[in-house]
Amino acid sequence: MENYLHLVKRAKHGDAEAFAELYAEIYENMYRFALYALRNTADAEDVVSEAVTDAFASIRTLRSAEAFQSWMYQILLHKCKDKLREYAKKTVELEDYMLEEQQAEYPPLEETEALYVRKLFFELPDEERLIIGMHLFCGYKSREIAGLLQMNENTVRSKESRGLKKMAGRMKGGTR
């Protein structure tokens, strides 16, 4: 842990190698999170790259060395939200044969449900979304998330449970 904090402090002073070491430890999980959120490998790579670039450019503003990972995930989360907004604004006309191929590969109901679950996920408050994402998509345990976000472990479990219940309630209620 002491080495980790030392790396963050070095990175805050502009040490690119220290930042690269920190980034290397969380890249896979950041990519996994982005890939789940966007379901597009190129866009996931792009948002992770943008998040890292922005983080490196503004690392001097990081208040607490212990908050580095949660800070990185917050930046990534905002990049994913921006990309999803961009998706929503795009309208693409599909030829009839393309629609038929897509419907054969992805039945409409499942695709609609998947999009709806993703929509519900991104409607959650940032903190709940971050906790759920770190647990489900990155494999962090409550204890690890608590450490990263500097929270009580019970609070992490409570916020995750609350977020999942909100999503389940909306799915059952059909509030689309």
N, C-alpha and C positions, 0 to 999 in steps of 0.2 A: 504494500500500500504506500509505503514511504517513497519507493521508486516511482510509482504512478504519480503521486503528488509532485515529485520533483520534475517529472516529464511535463506535467501540465504547467508548472511554473516556468520551465525553460521555453515551452511553446508560447506562453504569454509574452515572453520577451523576444519573440520572433524566431525561435529556433525551429526551422522547418523539419529537421530530422526528428526532433522530439514530437512534433505534431504528427508526423508520418507514423511513428511508432504507436501513438495513441489511436490514430485512425485505423491502423492495421488490425488492432485488437477488436474493433467493433464493426468493421466494414461488412462482414458476412451478415450480421444481424440487421444492419441498416438496409442492406440490399434486400434481404428477405422481407423486411417490413414494407419497403417500397414496392416490391414485386407483388405482394399480396394486395396492397392498396390499389395499384394501377393495373395489374395483370398484363403488363407489357414489359418485356425485358429491356428494350432500348430506353423506354421512358424511365424505368426503375434505375437503370445505370445513370441516366442523365440527371435525375433529381438527387441521387446520392452524390454525384459529382458536384452539382450546384450547391448542395448543402455543405459539402466539405470546403469548397472554395469560399463560400460566404463565411463559414466558421473560421477558417484560417485568416481571412481578411479582418474579422472582428473579434478575434480571440482575446485581444487586450481588454475587451469590455466584460469578459467573464469574471464575475465577482468572486466565486468560490471554486477553488481547484477541485473540490469533491464533487461539484455539480457538472463537470465536463461532459460525461456521457448523457445525462438527462438534457443538458443544453443542446448537444448534438442532435438528439432525437426530437427536440422541440423544433429545431431548424428544419430537419427532415420532414416532420409532420406538416409544417407550413408549406414546404415545397410540394408535397404530395397533394395537399388541398388545392394549391394553385393549379397543378396539372389537371386535377379532376374538374376544376372550374373551366379550364381550357377545353377539356373533353366535352363538357356540357354545351359549350358555345359552338362547337364544330357541328356542322350538318353535312353529311356526306350522302350523296345520292348513290344508291346501289342498283346495279342492273338486276333484272328479275332473276337471272340464273345465279347471281351471287347471293341473293336473298334465299333462294331454294337451297343452295349449298350450306349456307349458314344455319338455316332452320333444321337441316338434316343433322348437322354436327352439334348444334346447341338447341335443344327443344325450347320453344318460346317461354314456357312456364318456368323452367329452371333458370334460364337466363334472366328473366324478370326477377325471380326470387334472389338470385345472386346479386343483381344490381341493387335490389331493395335492401338487402342485408348490408351491403357496402354503404349505401346511402344512410342507413340508420347508424352504422358505425361512425361515420363522419359527422353525424349530427350530435353525437355525445360531446359533453364538455371536454376540452383538451386533456385535462388530467386523467379522466376515466379512459379516454381513447388511448392515451399513451400507455397507461397501465395494462389495459387489455391487449394492446398491440405487442408490448414487450413480452407479455406472458404467452399469448397464443402464437404469435408469429416468430418471435425470437427465442422462445424457450426459457426466458428468465423465470426464476422462482420468486415467490412473494418476498422472501428475505433479501434476494439480490436487488429486486426492484426498490424495496424500501431503502436499501443502502444507496442506490444510485440517485433516487429522488429525495433522499434525506427525509424520510417519513417513517412513522411507526409501521411495523409489519401488519398489524391488525387494520390500520387505516388503509393500507394498500389492498388487502383482501376485501374490505368493506366497499371501497370505491369500485373495485373490479366487479363485485357482486351486484352493486347498485346499477352499474352501467349495463351489465348483461341482462338484468331484470328489466331495465328500460327498453332494451332492444326486443326482448321476448314479449313484453307487454304490447309493444307496437305491432309486432308480427301477428300476435293473436287477435289484437283489436282491429287489425287491417287498416290502421291509420296511415294511408299512403299519401 
